[in-house]
Amino acid sequence: MNSIKLLAASVTILTLVTGCGAPSYTGRESYKQYGEQIEDTRLITRIRTEFRRNPLIPDRLIYLAVDRGIVQLSGFVRTHQEADLAILSARNTPGVKDVINNLIVLSSSEYSERRAMAEGFDTKR
């Protein structure tokens, strides 16, 4: 009987631990003050707008995370110039304190494949 209780407790604990998926960072993390959440969300919107204004920045393949004014860029670009342009554009956005670059430069064929997949999803970010 004890082994059944132990097994049930183990399964419950494992379910709780593994059931917590990867967090989704949108600028609204719970540890932030309400004003910080709003300001980070506004920064994301401003940076996205800047990216969409410049046709040289592949905005659909660049993901943003903002934490108290620090912007993290991740995703895929074709060239180092595109990465530099995205970094510069984010850095020049009012309210941005710093930019962390995690952009990956892909070869032309890899980039084309990923771009086609991203346009197929047509997510509104």
C-alpha positions in Angstrom: 0.0 0.0 0.0 2.9 2.4 0.8 4.5 1.8 -2.6 1.2 2.8 -4.3 1.1 6.0 -2.3 4.7 6.7 -3.1 4.1 6.1 -6.8 1.1 8.3 -6.8 3.0 11.1 -5.0 5.9 10.8 -7.5 3.6 11.0 -10.5 1.9 14.0 -9.1 5.2 15.8 -8.4 6.6 14.9 -11.9 3.4 16.2 -13.5 3.6 19.5 -11.7 7.3 20.0 -12.5 7.1 19.0 -16.2 3.7 20.6 -16.7 5.2 24.0 -16.3 6.2 24.8 -19.9 8.8 27.4 -21.1 7.7 30.9 -20.0 6.4 33.3 -22.7 8.2 36.6 -22.3 6.1 39.5 -23.6 7.1 42.4 -21.4 4.3 41.5 -18.9 6.2 39.2 -16.4 4.6 39.0 -13.0 7.7 40.1 -11.0 7.5 43.6 -12.6 5.6 46.6 -11.3 2.5 47.4 -13.3 4.1 50.6 -14.8 7.2 48.6 -15.8 5.0 46.0 -17.6 3.2 48.8 -19.5 6.5 50.5 -20.4 8.1 47.3 -21.7 5.0 46.5 -23.8 5.2 50.0 -25.3 8.8 49.5 -26.1 8.1 46.3 -27.9 5.4 48.1 -29.9 7.8 51.1 -30.7 10.6 48.8 -31.8 8.3 46.6 -34.0 7.0 49.8 -35.6 10.6 50.9 -36.4 11.4 47.5 -37.8 8.4 47.5 -40.1 9.2 51.0 -41.4 12.6 49.8 -42.6 12.2 47.2 -45.4 15.8 46.1 -44.9 15.0 44.6 -41.5 13.4 41.1 -41.7 11.0 41.8 -38.9 9.1 38.5 -39.1 12.2 36.5 -38.2 13.3 38.8 -35.3 11.9 38.2 -31.9 11.9 40.7 -29.1 12.0 40.4 -25.3 12.1 43.5 -23.1 12.9 43.6 -19.4 12.9 47.0 -17.8 14.2 48.8 -20.8 16.8 46.1 -21.8 15.9 44.7 -25.2 16.9 41.2 -26.3 16.9 40.5 -30.1 16.8 36.9 -31.2 16.0 35.2 -34.5 17.5 35.0 -38.0 18.9 37.5 -40.5 20.7 37.1 -43.8 23.7 39.3 -43.3 25.6 41.0 -40.5 24.4 44.3 -42.0 20.8 43.4 -41.3 21.7 42.4 -37.7 23.6 45.7 -37.2 20.6 47.7 -38.6 18.2 45.9 -36.3 20.4 46.5 -33.3 20.9 50.2 -34.2 17.2 50.7 -34.8 16.3 49.1 -31.4 19.1 51.0 -29.6 17.8 54.4 -31.0 14.3 53.8 -29.8 13.4 56.1 -26.9 13.3 54.3 -23.6 15.7 51.5 -24.6 18.6 51.2 -22.0 20.6 48.5 -23.7 20.3 45.9 -26.5 21.4 42.2 -26.2 22.1 40.7 -29.6 21.2 37.0 -30.1 20.6 37.3 -33.8 21.9 34.4 -36.0 23.2 35.0 -39.5 22.0 32.2 -41.8 23.2 31.2 -45.3 21.0 32.3 -48.2 19.2 28.9 -48.6 18.6 28.5 -44.9 17.3 32.0 -44.6 14.9 31.5 -47.6 13.4 28.4 -46.0 12.9 30.1 -42.7 11.5 33.2 -44.3 9.0 31.1 -46.3 7.9 29.3 -43.1 7.5 32.6 -41.2 5.4 34.2 -44.0 3.3 31.0 -44.1 2.3 31.4 -40.5 1.7 35.2 -40.9 1.7 35.8 -37.2 1.0 39.3 -36.0 3.9 40.3 -33.7 
